[in-house]
Amino acid sequence: MSDQQKPQCHWISNTHWDREWRYSMQRTRHMLVYMLDMLLDILEKEPEFHSFHMDSQTIPLQDYLEIRPERRKQVVKYVTEGRLNIGPWFVLPDEFCVGGESLVRNLLLGHRQAKELGAVTKTGYSPFGWGQLSQMPQLYKGFGIPFASFYRGVNTEVAPNSEFRWQSPDGTEIVGSRLACRPRYNVWYVVQRPTFFGREDENNREAFWSKGNGPFRLADGEYNEIDMRYARPEFNYHEENVPARALQALEEQDGEWTTEHRFWSAGHDSSCPDIREVQMIKDCKKALEGKADVFHGNFADFQKGVVEKAAADLPLTVGEMRYFYTDGSSSVLYGWITSARMDIKKMNYCTERLLGNYAEPMAAFASMAGAGYPRGFLDQAWNQLLQNHGHDSIGCCSRDVVPQDMIFRYRQANEISICVMEQALADIAGSIDMSDRGKEDVAVVAWNAIPQKRTEVTELVVDIPKEMNAFDFRLADDEGNELPYQLVDCDDRYTVVQNPNDAADMMAMQRYRFFTELPDLPGAGYKTFFVKPRPKWTPNSPKERTLVRTIAGKNNGMENEFLSVVIEANGTLSVADKATGRNWKDLGYFRDCSEIGNPWEHVSVKYDEVVTTLGENARVSRILSGELVTTYRVELEWELPRGRSADEKTRSADRVPCKIINMVSLRKGQPWVEIETTIENKAEDHYLQVSFPTNVDTKDSFASTPFDVVKRDVKLPEPGRYDEDIQTENPMDRFVAVEDGTSGVALLNEGLKAYEAHNDEDQTLSLTMLRCFPLRICITNLELTNYSNQDNGSQCLGTHTFKYAFMPYEGSVDSAQVWQQAERFNHTVRAAQIGPSTDGKLPKAKSFLELENASLHVSAVKQSENSEGWIVRLFNPTEGTLGGKVSLNGGMVPPRVYSPVERQAANFALPADTGKTWSKARLVDLEELETEVLALDADGAVTLDVTKKKIVTIEFLP
């Protein structure tokens, strides 16, 4: 065998570092500091210890250096020398549980931190997540990474050998690998455990007291539940075991690889580097002399070897990787984590939206007007948010302490985002030219977060100073056109007024809560309206005519220009599409079955009992009625089995109340009926969905996922084809739809991550709300460890609120712009009120980002990573090419930023416009490195075509 043909066994020392899972982040960090202290000592003492791969992430170094700041110089030295390999990720995410832009920011932050510490490791080693997104090839390639290695979601049907080619829907292609058998811990099990610890059966994880190692645990009444540990683990080396074990490691992977390059992983969950590895590598090399080359390597060299030698005729896979396990594959999918702890999933979505769709772009647009860009605050908010995206964290397959810590970090990210959003809107509103208005006017500035122009019925809460003696008010646009509004309530109060340079004051106010239709809001911009107090009663005054807030509905019905809706006696909806005459009934019934699985798997009891609300009687009352909005309150006094039986074969006979309240609303101008469901969950061990019989004859469902709309078969594959149970639930992000070629139905939603498309007579679509299971975690191969007696957060007891909508449409997902409607549903118009000032320079309405093609999606608007320009990231969610003009800030360069003293002296007005257009615009990759210079027209705009499913990043430079 020639040297070129011999297996090249890249021995890669590494760890798989789950930041928080069985333990809290702080307890895990205690282990991390020991591990990295050991690594740095090994690197200093043993020059032959080539390198260590830090699991493709940088957050362990962030956590470590907070405890060991004095070690930063040492860390930088070894990262720079290539002996400590970190990045490209900040934290290893689950891709289906987070947003697409969050994945980009995760990689950007990982790159930034790694570069600050010396160098970024450009490798696609992806030992995380339960399946892989369809767009990961495009995302990786956008950061200069041509390779992805993972094992969940790929099987021997699509990849008979370890290597394959993987293509995203836009056509971007990279090389993939499932890393053969024992994909990320092969020599750790096969060679290292027998050599270091004398393990005869390398797979056996059972320990014995008599073996020594000083087993230790706290044994008092308070802390006795903490896991045992070894206080004095023995330090041995069983050289005699190496030859046979090295041969086993080689032979059990024969036939898997298509190139000579093999990944020999000396690492495991939370494993620690060991100085004995240097000798073990030498002994393996000696044992396999003539059969294989064994050497201490790094993942970058392994990746380079595979990519260079990968054959052009390797099997090609396109799209998402969520294939079920087949014999010979590396791992089962375990994809049910998408419905574990839906409360956390929703909290994550809402935080992503607040930060990425409101705070950050609004701060960027305020900077276009001359305000300072709050980079430090935004970086801190992203850091807090992304810390929660570790796959075991956001997958919610962990002890209760982990989601408790996550909730704290979400709160920090939210608080920062709200402050940034408020300041940005204050800067913009305070810079609007209102010199033609008097001090008695109250201006309302409405902010539209989506790039499409829209007219929207919006809820406003406006304070009118009591000094104006208002009985009522009128609302009008800048031209004086009066707007209709629907009053909800009003009350008197004192409002706190905060002065940045003085003590807080109080202002006597009348607060009005009302709905109004705000017309022609510019995309990614604002429009100004005015509230004019009326001191006297007028006939048919809105305040007077809406004093009675609850009106008995004759038929429990409502309609707008699109839909007619009736709430039936059992609480379900009957809906008619007024344009087409299509009708639906039994919409929105609840379905519940048993659940005794775990975070990764849905398991029902042997003798299941499925219950629905179709036979229930609902209490229905109309609580809001008017020309703009009608809302019904629908109450269901439902009872569910308390939990599982003792033998886990049936559901318990005992019933507990699980009250459900639906707020069903229909607004003028919206082609959907909206439902807000509040569930008081008192039951355990159950799986709750809300279901919609669509009656759409189709074989496929279409689900929004990060940077894609994925087409999936409704019919489930034959169970006998795979060696794991078929997952009936699929991941989604914001909507799922079914269509028959001429029309369809979409379910829009806020933060729900899982749906089921039933292949039944009614073609039912279900959204998962709660999957409540006993907390059983797989730690070893012996059994699942049951933490239910200590932790019950996985049972989701308590009150939960979910928001979703039923929307019929004509045509296809693309032609009906379902993606844009989901954006509209999810992005409420924000508003602020302000007293007019005379120093403003901005017009009363403005779009900061103008897209000629309304079908393009805006993923991000932010300052460049190098702080020199401004980034606009676009995505084409359709199957065709979308072309058109893109203009940022009207083509104008932002003015210079005033200092705090200058702002104060200018009564906080912002600087004047520069009058200069952008000097340069260019396409950059996701890492923000230039790929192409774009032509700017005379107005400072660019024109480009965005091909199907393409992510495009534009940088505008002053």
SVG drawing of the C-alpha trace seen along z (x, -y; Angstrom):
<svg xmlns="http://www.w3.org/2000/svg" viewBox="-79 -77 87 84">
<polyline fill="none" stroke="black" stroke-width="0.4" points="0.0,0.0 1.5,-3.4 1.7,-6.3 -1.0,-8.1 -3.4,-5.1 -2.8,-4.5 -5.4,-5.8 -4.4,-9.2 -5.6,-9.1 -5.9,-12.7 -5.8,-12.3 -7.6,-15.3 -7.6,-16.1 -10.9,-17.9 -13.9,-18.1 -17.6,-18.5 -18.4,-21.2 -22.1,-21.6 -22.1,-24.9 -25.2,-24.0 -27.2,-20.8 -27.1,-18.4 -25.6,-21.2 -26.0,-24.9 -23.7,-27.2 -21.8,-28.0 -21.3,-24.4 -20.2,-23.5 -17.9,-26.5 -16.3,-25.1 -15.4,-22.0 -14.4,-24.2 -11.8,-26.1 -10.2,-22.9 -10.2,-21.6 -8.6,-24.7 -6.2,-25.1 -5.1,-21.5 -4.9,-22.3 -2.8,-25.4 -0.4,-23.5 -0.1,-20.7 0.6,-23.1 3.3,-24.8 4.9,-21.5 4.6,-19.3 5.6,-20.8 4.6,-17.5 0.9,-18.1 0.1,-19.5 -3.2,-21.2 -6.6,-21.1 -10.0,-21.7 -12.3,-23.7 -15.5,-22.2 -16.0,-24.9 -17.0,-27.6 -15.6,-30.6 -17.9,-30.9 -15.8,-28.6 -13.0,-31.1 -15.4,-34.0 -16.5,-32.0 -13.0,-31.0 -11.4,-34.5 -14.1,-35.9 -12.7,-33.7 -9.0,-33.6 -8.4,-37.1 -4.7,-36.7 -4.5,-33.9 -5.6,-36.0 -2.0,-36.5 -1.4,-32.7 -4.7,-32.0 -3.8,-34.5 -0.4,-32.9 -1.7,-29.4 -4.6,-30.5 -2.2,-32.6 0.2,-29.6 -2.7,-27.3 -2.4,-25.0 -5.7,-26.1 -8.4,-26.0 -11.5,-28.1 -14.5,-29.2 -16.0,-29.7 -19.2,-29.7 -19.8,-31.6 -22.0,-28.9 -23.2,-25.6 -26.9,-26.2 -29.8,-24.0 -30.5,-25.5 -34.3,-24.9 -35.0,-26.5 -33.5,-29.9 -33.9,-32.5 -31.7,-32.7 -30.2,-36.1 -29.3,-34.7 -27.2,-32.0 -25.4,-34.7 -24.7,-36.7 -23.6,-33.6 -21.0,-33.0 -20.0,-36.7 -19.5,-36.9 -17.5,-33.6 -15.3,-35.1 -14.9,-38.4 -14.0,-36.8 -11.6,-34.2 -9.8,-37.0 -9.5,-39.1 -7.8,-36.1 -5.5,-35.3 -7.2,-33.4 -10.5,-31.9 -10.6,-28.2 -12.5,-28.0 -14.0,-24.6 -17.5,-23.2 -17.2,-20.7 -20.9,-20.7 -21.4,-18.2 -24.6,-19.8 -28.3,-20.1 -31.0,-17.7 -30.9,-17.9 -29.4,-20.6 -31.1,-23.5 -31.5,-23.6 -29.5,-26.8 -26.4,-25.7 -24.3,-25.3 -25.0,-28.9 -24.3,-30.1 -21.1,-28.2 -19.9,-29.2 -20.7,-32.8 -18.0,-32.6 -15.5,-30.9 -16.1,-27.4 -16.4,-24.7 -17.2,-21.7 -19.8,-20.5 -19.5,-17.5 -22.4,-16.2 -24.2,-13.0 -27.8,-13.6 -30.1,-14.0 -28.0,-12.1 -28.3,-8.4 -26.9,-5.7 -29.7,-6.2 -28.5,-9.7 -24.8,-9.1 -23.8,-5.4 -20.3,-6.4 -19.2,-9.1 -18.7,-11.8 -21.3,-13.4 -22.1,-16.7 -24.6,-19.0 -26.4,-21.8 -28.7,-24.5 -31.8,-25.7 -29.9,-28.6 -27.4,-26.2 -24.5,-26.7 -22.6,-23.5 -20.2,-22.2 -18.7,-18.9 -20.4,-17.0 -19.3,-14.2 -21.1,-12.1 -17.7,-11.2 -18.2,-7.4 -19.2,-5.3 -18.7,-6.7 -18.7,-10.1 -17.2,-12.4 -15.7,-10.1 -14.3,-7.1 -10.7,-6.7 -11.8,-8.2 -13.9,-5.1 -11.9,-2.5 -8.3,-3.4 -8.3,-6.0 -10.6,-4.4 -8.9,-1.0 -5.4,-2.6 -5.9,-5.1 -8.5,-3.4 -8.1,0.3 -11.7,0.7 -12.2,4.1 -15.6,3.1 -15.1,-0.4 -18.8,-1.0 -19.6,-0.1 -20.2,-3.2 -21.0,-1.4 -18.6,-2.1 -17.7,-0.1 -16.7,-1.4 -14.0,1.2 -12.2,-0.1 -10.9,-3.0 -10.5,-6.6 -11.9,-8.0 -15.7,-8.3 -16.9,-11.4 -20.3,-13.1 -21.9,-15.5 -24.0,-13.5 -25.8,-16.0 -29.5,-16.6 -29.3,-19.7 -26.9,-18.9 -27.1,-15.1 -28.7,-15.2 -25.5,-16.6 -23.8,-14.0 -20.9,-11.9 -17.4,-12.6 -13.9,-11.0 -11.7,-12.9 -8.5,-10.9 -8.8,-9.4 -5.9,-7.0 -3.2,-8.0 -2.3,-4.9 -1.2,-3.8 -2.0,-0.3 0.4,-0.2 -0.4,3.5 -3.9,2.5 -2.9,0.2 -2.0,2.5 -5.4,4.3 -7.4,1.2 -5.6,-0.8 -6.4,1.9 -10.0,2.0 -10.3,-1.8 -8.9,-1.4 -10.9,1.6 -14.3,0.7 -14.3,-2.4 -13.0,-0.5 -15.3,-1.0 -16.8,-4.2 -14.4,-6.8 -14.1,-7.7 -10.8,-9.5 -7.7,-8.4 -8.4,-11.1 -10.0,-9.8 -11.2,-11.7 -9.9,-10.2 -11.6,-12.0 -10.0,-11.9 -12.8,-13.7 -16.2,-13.3 -18.9,-15.3 -17.0,-17.6 -13.8,-15.6 -10.5,-16.9 -7.2,-16.9 -4.6,-14.5 -0.8,-14.7 -0.7,-10.9 -2.2,-11.4 1.2,-12.2 2.5,-8.7 -0.7,-7.0 -0.4,-8.5 3.2,-7.3 2.1,-3.8 -0.8,-3.8 1.5,-4.9 3.9,-2.0 1.1,0.5 -0.4,-0.4 2.9,-0.9 2.5,0.1 -1.3,0.1 -2.0,-3.6 -0.4,-6.8 -1.4,-8.1 -0.5,-11.6 -1.6,-14.4 -3.4,-16.7 -6.1,-19.4 -9.5,-19.6 -8.6,-22.2 -6.0,-19.9 -8.5,-17.0 -11.1,-19.2 -8.7,-20.4 -7.7,-16.8 -11.3,-15.7 -12.4,-18.7 -9.4,-18.3 -9.8,-14.6 -13.7,-14.5 -14.8,-12.9 -17.0,-14.8 -19.5,-12.0 -20.3,-11.8 -24.0,-11.5 -25.7,-14.9 -28.2,-15.9 -30.3,-19.1 -32.0,-20.9 -32.5,-20.2 -31.0,-17.1 -33.7,-15.6 -33.4,-11.9 -34.3,-9.2 -31.8,-6.6 -30.9,-3.6 -28.7,-0.7 -25.1,-1.8 -25.9,-5.5 -24.1,-7.4 -27.1,-8.6 -30.8,-8.8 -32.4,-12.2 -34.1,-12.9 -35.9,-15.8 -38.7,-16.2 -36.8,-18.9 -38.6,-21.5 -41.7,-21.1 -39.9,-20.8 -40.6,-23.8 -42.5,-25.9 -42.6,-28.8 -38.8,-29.1 -39.0,-28.8 -41.5,-31.6 -39.5,-33.7 -36.5,-33.3 -38.4,-34.3 -39.8,-37.4 -36.4,-38.4 -34.9,-37.9 -37.7,-40.0 -37.3,-42.8 -33.5,-43.0 -33.1,-42.2 -36.2,-43.7 -36.9,-46.7 -34.0,-47.9 -31.0,-47.3 -32.4,-48.6 -34.1,-51.5 -30.8,-52.4 -29.2,-52.2 -31.8,-54.5 -31.5,-57.0 -27.8,-57.0 -28.7,-57.9 -30.2,-61.1 -27.1,-61.8 -27.6,-60.0 -24.9,-57.9 -24.9,-54.2 -25.2,-52.2 -22.8,-49.4 -21.9,-48.4 -25.5,-48.0 -26.4,-46.0 -23.3,-43.8 -24.2,-43.0 -27.8,-42.2 -26.7,-39.9 -24.3,-38.2 -26.9,-37.6 -29.4,-36.3 -26.9,-34.0 -25.7,-32.5 -29.2,-30.9 -28.7,-29.3 -26.6,-26.4 -28.3,-23.3 -29.0,-21.8 -30.1,-25.2 -32.6,-26.2 -33.4,-22.5 -34.7,-22.5 -33.3,-19.0 -31.7,-20.1 -32.3,-20.5 -34.6,-23.2 -31.8,-25.5 -30.8,-26.0 -34.1,-27.5 -34.2,-29.6 -30.9,-31.1 -32.0,-31.5 -35.0,-33.5 -32.7,-35.9 -30.5,-36.3 -33.6,-36.9 -34.7,-39.6 -31.3,-41.3 -31.4,-41.2 -35.0,-42.5 -34.3,-45.3 -31.4,-46.5 -33.4,-46.2 -36.3,-48.2 -34.0,-51.0 -32.2,-51.1 -35.5,-51.1 -37.0,-53.8 -33.9,-56.0 -33.8,-55.5 -37.5,-56.5 -37.0,-59.5 -34.1,-60.7 -36.0,-60.3 -39.3,-61.7 -37.4,-64.6 -35.8,-65.5 -39.0,-65.7 -39.7,-69.2 -42.9,-70.3 -42.3,-74.0 -45.8,-74.4 -47.4,-73.0 -48.3,-74.5 -47.3,-73.4 -50.8,-72.3 -50.5,-69.6 -49.7,-66.0 -47.8,-64.2 -47.9,-60.4 -45.1,-58.9 -45.9,-55.4 -43.0,-53.1 -43.3,-50.4 -40.6,-47.7 -41.2,-45.8 -39.9,-47.1 -43.3,-47.0 -45.6,-50.0 -48.7,-49.1 -52.0,-50.4 -52.8,-48.8 -55.4,-48.9 -53.2,-49.5 -53.8,-49.9 -52.6,-53.2 -52.3,-54.5 -52.1,-58.2 -51.8,-60.6 -53.5,-64.0 -52.4,-66.6 -55.2,-67.5 -54.2,-71.2 -55.9,-71.0 -59.3,-70.3 -60.0,-67.7 -63.4,-65.9 -62.5,-64.2 -60.0,-64.4 -59.6,-64.0 -56.8,-62.1 -55.5,-63.3 -52.6,-63.0 -50.3,-65.9 -52.7,-67.1 -55.6,-67.3 -57.4,-64.1 -59.3,-62.8 -58.8,-59.2 -61.5,-57.0 -60.8,-55.4 -62.4,-53.0 -62.1,-53.9 -61.5,-51.1 -61.2,-53.1 -59.8,-56.2 -58.6,-57.2 -56.8,-59.9 -53.3,-59.5 -50.0,-61.2 -47.3,-60.3 -43.6,-60.4 -41.5,-62.6 -37.8,-61.8 -35.3,-64.6 -31.8,-63.4 -30.3,-66.4 -32.7,-67.0 -35.0,-65.2 -38.1,-63.4 -41.3,-65.4 -45.0,-64.4 -47.6,-65.4 -51.4,-65.1 -52.8,-63.2 -55.9,-61.7 -54.9,-58.3 -56.9,-57.1 -56.6,-53.5 -58.0,-53.1 -57.7,-51.4 -57.2,-53.4 -56.3,-52.7 -53.0,-54.2 -52.8,-54.6 -49.8,-54.3 -47.0,-53.8 -43.7,-53.9 -41.7,-50.7 -38.8,-50.6 -39.8,-54.1 -42.3,-56.3 -45.2,-58.6 -46.5,-61.4 -50.1,-61.9 -51.6,-64.5 -54.0,-64.3 -56.1,-67.4 -57.9,-67.8 -61.6,-68.8 -62.7,-70.6 -66.4,-70.2 -68.8,-67.3 -69.9,-66.8 -72.7,-64.6 -71.8,-61.0 -68.5,-61.6 -66.2,-58.5 -65.8,-58.7 -69.5,-58.9 -70.6,-56.1 -68.2,-53.5 -68.9,-53.7 -70.7,-50.3 -67.8,-47.9 -69.5,-44.5 -72.3,-43.9 -74.1,-40.5 -73.4,-39.2 -76.5,-38.1 -74.9,-35.2 -71.4,-35.3 -70.2,-36.5 -68.0,-39.1 -66.7,-40.0 -64.4,-42.3 -63.7,-42.8 -62.0,-39.4 -63.5,-37.0 -66.8,-36.1 -66.3,-34.3 -68.7,-32.6 -67.8,-31.2 -69.6,-27.9 -71.0,-26.6 -68.0,-24.3 -65.6,-27.3 -64.4,-26.4 -64.5,-28.8 -66.5,-28.6 -64.8,-30.8 -65.9,-31.9 -63.7,-33.5 -65.9,-36.3 -64.0,-36.5 -64.0,-32.9 -66.8,-31.4 -64.6,-28.7 -65.8,-27.6 -64.2,-25.9 -65.6,-24.6 -64.3,-23.2 -61.2,-25.4 -59.1,-25.8 -60.2,-22.8 -57.8,-21.4 -56.5,-17.9 -54.7,-16.2 -53.0,-12.8 -50.5,-11.2 -46.8,-11.9 -44.3,-9.9 -41.2,-10.5 -38.3,-12.9 -36.9,-16.0 -35.8,-14.1 -38.6,-11.7 -42.4,-11.7 -43.7,-8.5 -47.4,-7.7 -48.7,-5.3 -49.6,-1.8 -53.3,-2.4 -53.7,-6.0 -56.7,-8.2 -57.1,-11.0 -59.5,-13.8 -60.6,-16.9 -62.7,-20.0 -65.1,-19.3 -67.8,-18.0 -67.3,-20.8 -69.6,-23.8 -67.9,-27.2 -68.9,-30.4 -68.7,-33.1 -68.9,-36.9 -68.1,-39.8 -65.9,-42.2 -64.9,-44.6 -67.0,-45.7 -66.6,-48.4 -65.8,-49.3 -62.1,-48.5 -61.8,-45.6 -64.1,-43.0 -63.0,-40.6 -64.7,-37.7 -63.7,-35.9 -64.2,-32.2 -63.9,-30.2 -63.6,-26.4 -63.7,-24.7 -61.8,-21.6 -60.7,-18.7 -57.7,-16.5 -56.1,-13.4 -53.9,-14.5 -50.9,-12.6 -49.7,-9.0 -50.6,-5.9 -48.1,-4.4 -47.3,-1.6 -47.2,-4.2 -49.6,-2.1 -52.6,-4.4 -53.5,-8.0 -54.7,-8.6 -58.4,-8.4 -58.3,-11.5 -59.1,-14.7 -57.9,-18.2 -59.3,-21.5 -57.3,-23.0 -59.1,-26.2 -58.6,-27.6 -59.5,-31.2 -59.4,-32.3 -59.4,-35.9 -60.6,-35.8 -60.2,-39.0 -60.9,-40.3 -59.5,-43.6 -60.2,-45.7 -57.7,-45.2 -56.3,-41.9 -56.9,-38.7 -56.7,-36.5 -58.6,-35.8 -56.3,-36.1 -56.5,-33.9 -54.7,-34.5 -55.0,-31.4 -54.3,-31.3 -54.0,-27.9 -54.0,-27.2 -52.2,-23.9 -52.6,-21.8 -52.0,-18.4 -48.8,-16.5 -47.6,-13.9 -49.6,-15.2 -49.2,-16.5 -51.5,-19.4 -52.1,-20.7 -54.6,-23.2 -56.0,-21.8 -57.4,-23.2 -59.2,-21.0 -58.0,-22.7 -59.8,-20.6 -57.0,-21.3 -56.2,-18.4 -52.4,-18.3 -49.5,-16.0 -47.2,-18.7 -46.9,-21.3 -44.8,-24.4 -43.1,-25.7 -41.0,-28.7 -37.6,-27.9 -34.5,-30.1 -33.9,-31.6 -36.1,-29.2 -39.6,-27.9 -39.3,-24.1 -41.6,-21.7 -42.3,-18.5 -44.4,-15.4 -47.6,-15.2 -47.6,-11.4 -45.3,-9.9 -42.7,-7.4 -43.2,-3.7 -42.0,-2.9 -40.2,0.2 -37.9,-1.8 -36.1,-3.3 -34.6,-2.0 -36.1,-4.7 -39.7,-5.9 -41.0,-8.3 -41.4,-11.8 -44.8,-13.2 -44.0,-16.7 -41.9,-19.1 -40.1,-22.4 -41.2,-25.7 -40.7,-29.4 -43.7,-31.8 -45.9,-30.0 -46.9,-26.7 -49.2,-26.3 -50.9,-23.8 -52.1,-24.5 -53.7,-22.6 -52.2,-24.6 -54.9,-27.2 -55.5,-28.2 -54.3,-27.4 -54.4,-27.9 -51.7,-29.3 -51.3,-29.2 -49.3,-32.2 -47.9,-32.2 -45.7,-34.0 -42.8,-31.8 -44.4,-28.4 -41.8,-26.0 -43.6,-22.7 -46.5,-21.6 -48.0,-18.4 -49.6,-17.9 -52.1,-15.1 -52.7,-12.9 -56.4,-12.5 -59.6,-13.1 -59.7,-16.8 -56.0,-17.5 -55.7,-18.8 -52.9,-21.1 -52.0,-21.2 -49.7,-23.6 -48.0,-22.2 -48.6,-24.2 -47.4,-22.0 -45.5,-18.7 -45.3,-17.9 -43.0,-15.1 -41.1,-13.7 -37.6,-14.9 -35.5,-11.9 -32.0,-12.7 -29.7,-10.3 -26.3,-10.5 -24.8,-7.0 -25.9,-4.0 -27.3,-2.3 -30.6,-4.2 -32.3,-7.5 -31.7,-9.4 -35.0,-10.5 -34.9,-14.0 -38.7,-14.3 -38.6,-14.2 -36.4,-17.3 -37.3,-19.1 -40.7,-19.4 -40.3,-22.4 -40.6,-20.0 -44.3,-19.5 -45.0,-23.1 -47.4,-23.6 -48.9,-27.1 -50.3,-29.7 -49.2,-29.9 -50.3,-32.3 -49.9,-31.7 -50.8,-33.9 -51.6,-32.5 -53.9,-33.1 -55.8,-31.3 -55.3,-32.9 -56.8,-31.6 -55.0,-32.7 -55.2,-32.4 -52.4,-31.1 -49.2,-29.8 -47.1,-30.7 -44.9,-32.8 -47.6,-34.6 -49.7,-35.3 -46.7,-36.6 -47.4,-34.4 -43.9,-35.1 -44.6,-38.9 -48.0,-38.4 -46.3,-36.4 -43.9,-39.3 -46.9,-41.7 -48.7,-39.5 -45.6,-39.3 -44.4,-42.9 -46.7,-45.2 -46.6,-48.9 -44.7,-50.7 -45.7,-54.2 -44.6,-57.1 -46.1,-60.4 -44.1,-63.7 -44.7,-67.3 -43.8,-69.2 -40.5,-71.1 -39.2,-73.6 -35.6,-72.4 -36.3,-69.2 -35.0,-68.6 -36.6,-65.3 -39.8,-65.2 -43.1,-64.0 -42.9,-60.7 -39.8,-58.8 -38.6,-55.4 -35.0,-54.8 -34.8,-51.6 -36.6,-51.5 -37.0,-48.3 -38.4,-48.4 -39.4,-44.8 -41.7,-44.2 -41.2,-40.4 -37.6,-40.7 -37.1,-40.0 -34.9,-42.2 -32.9,-40.1 -30.7,-42.8 -29.8,-46.5 -26.8,-47.3 -23.4,-48.9 -20.6,-47.0 -18.5,-44.8 -15.5,-47.2 -17.8,-50.2 -16.9,-51.8 -20.2,-51.3 -23.8,-50.1 -25.0,-46.6 -28.3,-45.7 -29.0,-41.9 -31.7,-40.7 -33.2,-37.4 -35.3,-36.1 -37.7,-33.5 -39.2,-32.7 -38.4,-30.3 -37.8,-33.1 -35.4,-36.0 -36.3,-39.3 -34.8,-42.4 -35.0,-46.1 -33.5,-49.1 -32.3,-49.3 -31.9,-52.7 -30.6,-53.2 -31.4,-56.6 -32.4,-58.1 -28.9,-57.5 -27.5,-60.0 -24.4,-59.6 -25.2,-60.1 -24.0,-63.4 -21.3,-63.4 -22.4,-62.6 -22.6,-65.4 -20.9,-64.9 -23.1,-64.9 -22.3,-68.5 -23.0,-69.5 -26.4,-67.7 -27.3,-69.4 -26.4,-72.8 -28.5,-72.1 -31.5,-71.3 -30.9,-67.6 -31.5,-68.4 -29.5,-66.2 -27.0,-67.6 -27.9,-68.8 -27.8,-66.5 -24.4,-66.2 -25.9,-66.4 -23.5,-63.7 -24.4,-60.4 -22.8,-57.1 -19.3,-56.9 -19.3,-53.2 -21.6,-50.2 -20.5,-46.6 -21.6,-43.1 -20.0,-41.4 -20.2,-37.8 -21.7,-36.9 -18.3,-37.6 -18.6,-41.1 -15.6,-40.6 -16.0,-42.3 -17.1,-40.1 -18.2,-42.7 -18.4,-46.5 -21.9,-47.7 -22.8,-50.6 -24.4,-53.6 -26.9,-55.7 -27.1,-59.5 -29.4,-59.1 -27.0,-56.8 -29.1,-53.7 -28.1,-50.3 -29.9,-48.0 -29.4,-44.2 -31.0,-40.9 -31.4,-38.4 -31.8,-34.8 -34.0,-32.2 -33.4,-31.5 -30.3,-33.7 -29.0,-35.7 -27.4,-38.9 -25.5,-41.4 -24.9,-44.9 -22.5,-47.4 -23.0,-51.1 -19.9,-53.2 -19.7,-57.0"/>
</svg>
